[in-house]
């Protein structure tokens, strides 16, 4: 199992991406919540409100999720990061295997 992390410009975009991943059976679950982020962009400090997304899926779905996010994201350079999960309870994994073939 892996978590894929990205941020979106707003809640509407986060929900749209999440719903698409669930509908297409790319993810078992997509969590999102508001965050505050600071970074440099075009030599200017930006501090903005965003929505973080954590996608719960299997490693075999990384490329599909990456492609979906890349094609549908409003940012020209979104971060799409995979985080390997070493342990997961059996009942959750069994449920995931039914949801994400």
The first five atom37 places (N, CA, C, CB, O) and aatype in JSON, in Angstrom:
{
  "aatype": [20, 20, 20, 20, 20, 20, 20, 20, 20, 20, 20, 20, 20, 20, 20, 20, 20, 20, 20, 20, 20, 20, 20, 20, 20, 20, 20, 20, 20, 20, 20, 20, 20, 20, 20, 20, 20, 20, 20, 20, 20, 20, 20, 20, 20, 20, 20, 20, 20, 20, 20, 20, 20, 20, 20, 20, 20, 20, 20, 20, 20, 20, 20, 20, 20, 20, 20, 20, 20, 20, 20, 20, 20, 20, 20, 20, 20, 20, 20, 20, 20, 20, 20, 20, 20, 20, 20, 20, 20, 20, 20, 20, 20, 20, 20, 20, 20, 20, 20, 20, 20],
  "atom_mask": [
    [1, 1, 1, 1, 1],
    [1, 1, 1, 1, 1],
    [1, 1, 1, 1, 1],
    [1, 1, 1, 1, 1],
    [1, 1, 1, 1, 1],
    [1, 1, 1, 1, 1],
    [1, 1, 1, 1, 1],
    [1, 1, 1, 1, 1],
    [1, 1, 1, 1, 1],
    [1, 1, 1, 1, 1],
    [1, 1, 1, 1, 1],
    [1, 1, 1, 1, 1],
    [1, 1, 1, 1, 1],
    [1, 1, 1, 1, 1],
    [1, 1, 1, 1, 1],
    [1, 1, 1, 1, 1],
    [1, 1, 1, 1, 1],
    [1, 1, 1, 1, 1],
    [1, 1, 1, 1, 1],
    [1, 1, 1, 1, 1],
    [1, 1, 1, 1, 1],
    [1, 1, 1, 1, 1],
    [1, 1, 1, 1, 1],
    [1, 1, 1, 1, 1],
    [1, 1, 1, 1, 1],
    [1, 1, 1, 1, 1],
    [1, 1, 1, 1, 1],
    [1, 1, 1, 1, 1],
    [1, 1, 1, 1, 1],
    [1, 1, 1, 1, 1],
    [1, 1, 1, 1, 1],
    [1, 1, 1, 1, 1],
    [1, 1, 1, 1, 1],
    [1, 1, 1, 1, 1],
    [1, 1, 1, 1, 1],
    [1, 1, 1, 1, 1],
    [1, 1, 1, 1, 1],
    [1, 1, 1, 1, 1],
    [1, 1, 1, 1, 1],
    [1, 1, 1, 1, 1],
    [1, 1, 1, 1, 1],
    [1, 1, 1, 1, 1],
    [1, 1, 1, 1, 1],
    [1, 1, 1, 1, 1],
    [1, 1, 1, 1, 1],
    [1, 1, 1, 1, 1],
    [1, 1, 1, 1, 1],
    [1, 1, 1, 1, 1],
    [1, 1, 1, 1, 1],
    [1, 1, 1, 1, 1],
    [1, 1, 1, 1, 1],
    [1, 1, 1, 1, 1],
    [1, 1, 1, 1, 1],
    [1, 1, 1, 1, 1],
    [1, 1, 1, 1, 1],
    [1, 1, 1, 1, 1],
    [1, 1, 1, 1, 1],
    [1, 1, 1, 1, 1],
    [1, 1, 1, 1, 1],
    [1, 1, 1, 1, 1],
    [1, 1, 1, 1, 1],
    [1, 1, 1, 1, 1],
    [1, 1, 1, 1, 1],
    [1, 1, 1, 1, 1],
    [1, 1, 1, 1, 1],
    [1, 1, 1, 1, 1],
    [1, 1, 1, 1, 1],
    [1, 1, 1, 1, 1],
    [1, 1, 1, 1, 1],
    [1, 1, 1, 1, 1],
    [1, 1, 1, 1, 1],
    [1, 1, 1, 1, 1],
    [1, 1, 1, 1, 1],
    [1, 1, 1, 1, 1],
    [1, 1, 1, 1, 1],
    [1, 1, 1, 1, 1],
    [1, 1, 1, 1, 1],
    [1, 1, 1, 1, 1],
    [1, 1, 1, 1, 1],
    [1, 1, 1, 1, 1],
    [1, 1, 1, 1, 1],
    [1, 1, 1, 1, 1],
    [1, 1, 1, 1, 1],
    [1, 1, 1, 1, 1],
    [1, 1, 1, 1, 1],
    [1, 1, 1, 1, 1],
    [1, 1, 1, 1, 1],
    [1, 1, 1, 1, 1],
    [1, 1, 1, 1, 1],
    [1, 1, 1, 1, 1],
    [1, 1, 1, 1, 1],
    [1, 1, 1, 1, 1],
    [1, 1, 1, 1, 1],
    [1, 1, 1, 1, 1],
    [1, 1, 1, 1, 1],
    [1, 1, 1, 1, 1],
    [1, 1, 1, 1, 1],
    [1, 1, 1, 1, 1],
    [1, 1, 1, 1, 1],
    [1, 1, 1, 1, 1],
    [1, 1, 1, 1, 1]
  ],
  "atom_positions": [
    [[0.84, -1.17, 0.0], [0.0, 0.0, 0.0], [0.88, 1.23, 0.0], [-0.96, 0.0, 1.21], [1.97, 1.23, 0.58]],
    [[0.4, 2.28, -0.66], [1.11, 3.56, -0.63], [0.1, 4.69, -0.42], [1.91, 3.77, -1.94], [-1.1, 4.55, -0.66]],
    [[0.64, 5.81, 0.04], [-0.1, 7.07, 0.06], [0.5, 7.93, -1.04], [-0.03, 7.78, 1.48], [1.73, 8.01, -1.18]],
    [[-0.34, 8.57, -1.81], [0.13, 9.56, -2.77], [-0.35, 10.91, -2.27], [-0.38, 9.26, -4.24], [-1.53, 11.1, -1.97]],
    [[0.58, 11.84, -2.2], [0.35, 13.17, -1.63], [0.4, 14.22, -2.72], [1.38, 13.48, -0.52], [1.3, 14.2, -3.57]],
    [[-0.54, 15.13, -2.7], [-0.48, 16.33, -3.53], [-1.31, 17.42, -2.86], [-1.0, 16.05, -4.98], [-2.06, 17.15, -1.92]],
    [[-1.18, 18.63, -3.34], [-2.03, 19.72, -2.86], [-2.77, 20.32, -4.05], [-1.18, 20.81, -2.12], [-2.3, 20.26, -5.18]],
    [[-3.93, 20.89, -3.77], [-4.76, 21.52, -4.8], [-5.05, 22.96, -4.42], [-6.1, 20.74, -5.0], [-4.9, 23.36, -3.26]],
    [[-5.45, 23.73, -5.41], [-5.7, 25.15, -5.16], [-6.94, 25.41, -4.32], [-5.83, 25.87, -6.47], [-7.04, 26.44, -3.66]],
    [[-7.89, 24.45, -4.33], [-9.12, 24.66, -3.57], [-9.85, 23.33, -3.34], [-10.05, 25.66, -4.29], [-9.47, 22.29, -3.88]],
    [[-10.9, 23.39, -2.54], [-11.66, 22.19, -2.2], [-12.34, 21.57, -3.42], [-12.7, 22.51, -1.14], [-12.39, 20.35, -3.54]],
    [[-12.85, 22.39, -4.31], [-13.53, 21.88, -5.5], [-12.59, 21.02, -6.34], [-14.08, 23.05, -6.34], [-12.97, 19.94, -6.79]],
    [[-11.37, 21.49, -6.54], [-10.39, 20.72, -7.32], [-10.03, 19.43, -6.59], [-9.12, 21.57, -7.58], [-9.92, 18.38, -7.22]],
    [[-9.83, 19.48, -5.28], [-9.5, 18.3, -4.49], [-10.6, 17.25, -4.61], [-9.27, 18.68, -3.02], [-10.32, 16.07, -4.8]],
    [[-11.85, 17.67, -4.48], [-12.97, 16.74, -4.59], [-13.08, 16.15, -5.99], [-14.28, 17.44, -4.22], [-13.35, 14.96, -6.15]],
    [[-12.87, 16.97, -7.0], [-12.95, 16.5, -8.38], [-11.9, 15.43, -8.65], [-12.78, 17.68, -9.37], [-12.21, 14.37, -9.21]],
    [[-10.66, 15.68, -8.25], [-9.6, 14.69, -8.44], [-9.89, 13.42, -7.64], [-8.24, 15.28, -8.02], [-9.76, 12.31, -8.15]],
    [[-10.28, 13.6, -6.37], [-10.58, 12.46, -5.52], [-11.71, 11.6, -6.06], [-10.92, 12.92, -4.14], [-11.59, 10.38, -6.12]],
    [[-12.8, 12.24, -6.44], [-13.94, 11.5, -6.98], [-13.56, 10.73, -8.24], [-15.1, 12.45, -7.28], [-14.0, 9.59, -8.44]],
    [[-12.75, 11.34, -9.07], [-12.32, 10.68, -10.31], [-11.49, 9.43, -10.0], [-11.5, 11.66, -11.17], [-11.68, 8.39, -10.64]],
    [[-10.59, 9.52, -9.03], [-9.75, 8.37, -8.67], [-10.59, 7.23, -8.09], [-8.67, 8.79, -7.67], [-10.34, 6.06, -8.4]],
    [[-11.57, 7.56, -7.26], [-12.43, 6.53, -6.66], [-13.3, 5.89, -7.74], [-13.32, 7.15, -5.54], [-13.42, 4.67, -7.81]],
    [[-13.91, 6.71, -8.58], [-14.78, 6.21, -9.65], [-14.04, 5.28, -10.6], [-15.39, 7.36, -10.42], [-14.59, 4.28, -11.06]],
    [[-12.78, 5.62, -10.9], [-11.98, 4.82, -11.84], [-11.25, 3.66, -11.16], [-10.98, 5.71, -12.53], [-10.42, 3.0, -11.78]],
    [[-11.55, 3.43, -9.87], [-10.96, 2.32, -9.11], [-9.44, 2.41, -9.03], [-11.36, 0.99, -9.74], [-8.75, 1.39, -9.01]],
    [[-8.92, 3.63, -8.98], [-7.48, 3.86, -8.81], [-7.09, 3.95, -7.35], [-7.06, 5.13, -9.54], [-5.93, 3.77, -6.99]],
    [[-8.07, 4.22, -6.5], [-7.8, 4.45, -5.07], [-8.93, 3.86, -4.24], [-7.64, 5.95, -4.77], [-10.08, 3.8, -4.68]],
    [[-8.57, 3.43, -3.04], [-9.58, 2.94, -2.11], [-10.21, 4.09, -1.34], [-8.97, 1.92, -1.14], [-11.39, 4.06, -0.99]],
    [[-9.4, 5.12, -1.08], [-9.85, 6.26, -0.29], [-9.03, 7.48, -0.66], [-9.74, 5.96, 1.24], [-7.84, 7.37, -0.96]],
    [[-9.66, 8.64, -0.64], [-8.96, 9.91, -0.85], [-9.38, 10.85, 0.27], [-9.27, 10.53, -2.27], [-10.55, 11.19, 0.41]],
    [[-8.41, 11.26, 1.07], [-8.66, 12.2, 2.16], [-8.17, 13.57, 1.73], [-7.96, 11.74, 3.49], [-7.15, 13.68, 1.05]],
    [[-8.88, 14.62, 2.13], [-8.41, 15.97, 1.84], [-8.85, 16.93, 2.93], [-8.92, 16.44, 0.47], [-9.9, 16.75, 3.54]],
    [[-8.03, 17.94, 3.15], [-8.32, 18.93, 4.18], [-7.55, 20.2, 3.88], [-7.96, 18.4, 5.59], [-6.56, 20.17, 3.15]],
    [[-8.0, 21.34, 4.44], [-7.33, 22.62, 4.17], [-5.97, 22.71, 4.87], [-8.22, 23.79, 4.62], [-5.81, 22.25, 6.0]],
    [[-5.01, 23.31, 4.19], [-3.67, 23.55, 4.73], [-3.21, 24.94, 4.31], [-2.66, 22.46, 4.26], [-3.73, 25.52, 3.36]],
    [[-2.24, 25.45, 5.03], [-1.58, 26.7, 4.67], [-0.17, 26.35, 4.2], [-1.55, 27.71, 5.88], [0.52, 25.57, 4.86]],
    [[0.25, 26.91, 3.08], [1.56, 26.59, 2.52], [2.31, 27.88, 2.18], [1.42, 25.71, 1.27], [1.71, 28.87, 1.76]],
    [[3.63, 27.84, 2.37], [4.5, 28.95, 1.97], [5.61, 28.39, 1.09], [5.1, 29.68, 3.22], [6.16, 27.33, 1.36]],
    [[5.94, 29.11, 0.03], [6.97, 28.69, -0.91], [7.37, 29.89, -1.77], [6.47, 27.51, -1.81], [6.68, 30.91, -1.8]],
    [[8.49, 29.76, -2.46], [8.91, 30.78, -3.43], [8.42, 30.37, -4.81], [10.45, 30.97, -3.42], [8.57, 29.22, -5.22]],
    [[7.84, 31.31, -5.53], [7.41, 31.08, -6.91], [7.7, 32.34, -7.69], [5.9, 30.69, -6.99], [7.25, 33.42, -7.32]],
    [[8.45, 32.21, -8.77], [8.86, 33.37, -9.58], [9.54, 34.44, -8.72], [7.63, 33.99, -10.3], [9.25, 35.63, -8.83]],
    [[10.44, 33.98, -7.85], [11.24, 34.84, -6.98], [10.42, 35.64, -5.98], [12.05, 35.79, -7.81], [10.86, 36.67, -5.47]],
    [[9.22, 35.16, -5.7], [8.34, 35.84, -4.77], [7.86, 34.84, -3.71], [7.13, 36.49, -5.51], [7.51, 33.71, -4.04]],
    [[7.85, 35.27, -2.45], [7.34, 34.42, -1.38], [5.82, 34.39, -1.45], [7.82, 34.93, 0.01], [5.17, 35.43, -1.46]],
    [[5.28, 33.19, -1.49], [3.83, 33.0, -1.52], [3.42, 32.25, -0.26], [3.38, 32.22, -2.8], [4.05, 31.26, 0.1]],
    [[2.4, 32.72, 0.41], [1.76, 32.0, 1.52], [0.28, 31.91, 1.16], [1.99, 32.73, 2.93], [-0.41, 32.93, 1.09]],
    [[-0.19, 30.69, 0.94], [-1.53, 30.5, 0.38], [-2.29, 29.41, 1.12], [-1.42, 30.16, -1.11], [-1.72, 28.57, 1.82]],
    [[-3.59, 29.44, 0.94], [-4.46, 28.36, 1.39], [-4.58, 27.35, 0.27], [-5.87, 28.9, 1.82], [-4.75, 27.72, -0.89]],
    [[-4.49, 26.07, 0.61], [-4.62, 24.99, -0.36], [-5.41, 23.85, 0.28], [-3.22, 24.5, -0.84], [-5.78, 23.92, 1.45]],
    [[-5.65, 22.81, -0.5], [-6.22, 21.58, 0.03], [-5.25, 20.45, -0.21], [-7.6, 21.27, -0.63], [-4.84, 20.21, -1.35]],
    [[-4.87, 19.75, 0.86], [-3.98, 18.6, 0.76], [-4.82, 17.37, 0.44], [-3.18, 18.4, 2.09], [-5.94, 17.21, 0.92]],
    [[-4.25, 16.5, -0.4], [-4.9, 15.22, -0.73], [-3.93, 14.1, -0.37], [-5.3, 15.16, -2.25], [-2.75, 14.15, -0.68]],
    [[-4.46, 13.09, 0.3], [-3.74, 11.84, 0.52], [-4.58, 10.74, -0.13], [-3.51, 11.56, 2.08], [-5.73, 10.5, 0.24]],
    [[-3.98, 10.07, -1.1], [-4.64, 9.0, -1.85], [-4.14, 7.66, -1.3], [-4.35, 9.11, -3.4], [-2.94, 7.43, -1.24]],
    [[-5.05, 6.79, -0.89], [-4.7, 5.46, -0.4], [-4.89, 4.47, -1.55], [-5.57, 5.05, 0.85], [-6.0, 4.27, -2.04]],
    [[-3.78, 3.85, -1.97], [-3.85, 2.95, -3.11], [-2.72, 1.93, -3.05], [-3.79, 3.73, -4.42], [-1.98, 1.85, -2.06]],
    [[-2.59, 1.15, -4.11], [-1.51, 0.18, -4.22], [-0.43, 0.7, -5.16], [-2.05, -1.18, -4.71], [-0.7, 1.53, -6.03]],
    [[0.77, 0.21, -4.98], [1.91, 0.67, -5.79], [1.65, 0.48, -7.29], [3.17, -0.08, -5.39], [2.15, 1.26, -8.1]],
    [[0.9, -0.53, -7.65], [0.61, -0.78, -9.06], [-0.21, 0.33, -9.71], [-0.13, -2.09, -9.2], [-0.3, 0.4, -10.94]],
    [[-0.81, 1.2, -8.9], [-1.66, 2.28, -9.43], [-0.94, 3.63, -9.49], [-2.91, 2.41, -8.57], [-1.54, 4.63, -9.89]],
    [[0.33, 3.68, -9.1], [1.06, 4.96, -9.03], [1.01, 5.71, -10.36], [2.5, 4.72, -8.64], [0.67, 6.9, -10.38]],
    [[1.33, 5.04, -11.44], [1.4, 5.74, -12.73], [0.04, 6.24, -13.19], [1.98, 4.81, -13.79], [-0.07, 7.33, -13.74]],
    [[-1.0, 5.45, -12.96], [-2.36, 5.88, -13.32], [-2.76, 7.13, -12.53], [-3.37, 4.74, -13.07], [-3.29, 8.08, -13.1]],
    [[-2.5, 7.11, -11.23], [-2.83, 8.26, -10.38], [-2.0, 9.47, -10.79], [-2.61, 7.92, -8.88], [-2.52, 10.58, -10.89]],
    [[-0.71, 9.26, -11.02], [0.17, 10.34, -11.44], [-0.33, 10.99, -12.73], [1.6, 9.81, -11.63], [-0.37, 12.21, -12.84]],
    [[-0.72, 10.17, -13.69], [-1.21, 10.68, -14.97], [-2.51, 11.46, -14.79], [-1.42, 9.53, -15.95], [-2.67, 12.54, -15.36]],
    [[-3.44, 10.91, -14.0], [-4.71, 11.6, -13.77], [-4.48, 12.96, -13.11], [-5.64, 10.73, -12.9], [-5.06, 13.96, -13.54]],
    [[-3.65, 12.99, -12.08], [-3.38, 14.26, -11.4], [-2.71, 15.23, -12.37], [-2.49, 14.04, -10.15], [-3.12, 16.39, -12.47]],
    [[-1.69, 14.79, -13.07], [-0.95, 15.66, -13.99], [-1.84, 16.27, -15.06], [0.18, 14.88, -14.65], [-1.71, 17.45, -15.37]],
    [[-2.76, 15.48, -15.61], [-3.63, 15.96, -16.69], [-4.75, 16.88, -16.2], [-4.23, 14.78, -17.4], [-5.27, 17.69, -16.97]],
    [[-5.13, 16.75, -14.92], [-6.32, 17.47, -14.44], [-6.02, 18.5, -13.35], [-7.31, 16.49, -13.91], [-6.95, 19.07, -12.79]],
    [[-4.78, 18.74, -13.06], [-4.4, 19.65, -11.98], [-4.3, 21.08, -12.49], [-3.07, 19.22, -11.35], [-3.88, 21.31, -13.63]],
    [[-4.67, 22.04, -11.67], [-4.6, 23.45, -12.08], [-3.19, 24.02, -11.99], [-5.54, 24.28, -11.22], [-2.9, 25.04, -12.61]],
    [[-2.29, 23.38, -11.22], [-0.92, 23.88, -11.1], [-0.08, 23.41, -12.29], [-0.29, 23.4, -9.77], [-0.26, 22.3, -12.78]],
    [[0.82, 24.25, -12.73], [1.72, 23.85, -13.81], [2.78, 22.87, -13.32], [2.4, 25.07, -14.43], [3.3, 22.07, -14.09]],
    [[3.1, 22.93, -12.01], [4.1, 22.03, -11.42], [3.58, 21.47, -10.09], [5.46, 22.77, -11.21], [4.05, 21.89, -9.03]],
    [[2.61, 20.55, -10.13], [2.13, 19.98, -8.86], [3.12, 18.96, -8.3], [0.76, 19.33, -9.04], [3.77, 18.24, -9.06]],
    [[3.23, 18.91, -6.98], [3.98, 17.83, -6.34], [3.08, 16.6, -6.32], [4.44, 18.23, -4.89], [1.93, 16.68, -5.89]],
    [[3.62, 15.47, -6.78], [2.91, 14.19, -6.7], [3.91, 13.23, -6.09], [2.38, 13.69, -8.12], [4.81, 12.75, -6.78]],
    [[3.77, 12.95, -4.8], [4.76, 12.16, -4.07], [4.14, 10.89, -3.53], [5.36, 12.98, -2.93], [3.05, 10.91, -2.97]],
    [[4.85, 9.78, -3.69], [4.41, 8.5, -3.14], [5.14, 8.19, -1.86], [4.62, 7.39, -4.16], [6.36, 8.35, -1.76]],
    [[4.39, 7.74, -0.87], [4.95, 7.38, 0.43], [4.62, 5.91, 0.69], [4.4, 8.3, 1.58], [3.45, 5.55, 0.78]],
    [[5.64, 5.08, 0.79], [5.45, 3.66, 1.02], [4.95, 3.42, 2.45], [6.75, 2.88, 0.77], [5.5, 3.96, 3.41]],
    [[3.92, 2.61, 2.57], [3.37, 2.24, 3.88], [3.82, 0.82, 4.17], [1.79, 2.36, 3.91], [3.52, -0.11, 3.41]],
    [[4.53, 0.65, 5.26], [5.12, -0.66, 5.57], [4.13, -1.64, 6.18], [6.28, -0.49, 6.5], [4.21, -2.84, 5.93]],
    [[3.21, -1.14, 6.98], [2.29, -2.04, 7.67], [0.86, -1.53, 7.51], [2.65, -2.16, 9.18], [0.61, -0.33, 7.47]],
    [[-0.05, -2.49, 7.41], [-1.47, -2.16, 7.3], [-2.25, -3.33, 7.93], [-1.91, -1.91, 5.8], [-1.87, -4.49, 7.77]],
    [[-3.31, -3.01, 8.61], [-4.1, -4.08, 9.21], [-4.79, -4.92, 8.13], [-5.14, -3.51, 10.18], [-5.2, -4.4, 7.09]],
    [[-4.91, -6.21, 8.39], [-5.39, -7.16, 7.4], [-6.79, -6.83, 6.89], [-5.39, -8.55, 7.99], [-7.05, -6.9, 5.69]],
    [[-7.7, -6.48, 7.79], [-9.08, -6.22, 7.36], [-9.16, -5.03, 6.41], [-9.98, -5.98, 8.57], [-9.95, -5.05, 5.46]],
    [[-8.36, -4.0, 6.65], [-8.35, -2.84, 5.74], [-7.78, -3.25, 4.39], [-7.53, -1.66, 6.34], [-8.32, -2.88, 3.34]],
    [[-6.69, -4.01, 4.4], [-6.07, -4.46, 3.15], [-7.04, -5.32, 2.34], [-4.78, -5.25, 3.44], [-7.11, -5.18, 1.12]],
    [[-7.76, -6.19, 3.0], [-8.74, -7.03, 2.31], [-9.84, -6.17, 1.67], [-9.36, -8.05, 3.29], [-10.25, -6.43, 0.54]],
    [[-10.29, -5.16, 2.39], [-11.29, -4.24, 1.83], [-10.71, -3.5, 0.63], [-11.76, -3.23, 2.9], [-11.37, -3.38, -0.4]],
    [[-9.47, -3.01, 0.75], [-8.81, -2.3, -0.34], [-8.71, -3.15, -1.6], [-7.42, -1.85, 0.09], [-8.93, -2.67, -2.71]],
    [[-8.38, -4.41, -1.42], [-8.2, -5.3, -2.56], [-9.51, -5.49, -3.34], [-7.67, -6.65, -2.09], [-9.48, -5.75, -4.54]],
    [[-10.64, -5.35, -2.66], [-11.94, -5.42, -3.33], [-12.22, -4.12, -4.08], [-13.06, -5.71, -2.32], [-12.84, -4.13, -5.14]],
    [[-11.78, -2.99, -3.52], [-12.08, -1.68, -4.1], [-11.14, -1.27, -5.22], [-12.03, -0.64, -3.03], [-11.54, -0.55, -6.14]],
    [[-9.9, -1.73, -5.15], [-8.88, -1.34, -6.13], [-8.31, -2.61, -6.76], [-7.75, -0.48, -5.47], [-7.31, -3.15, -6.29]],
    [[-8.96, -3.07, -7.82], [-8.51, -4.33, -8.43], [-7.16, -4.22, -9.12], [-9.55, -4.81, -9.43], [-6.67, -5.2, -9.67]]
  ]
}
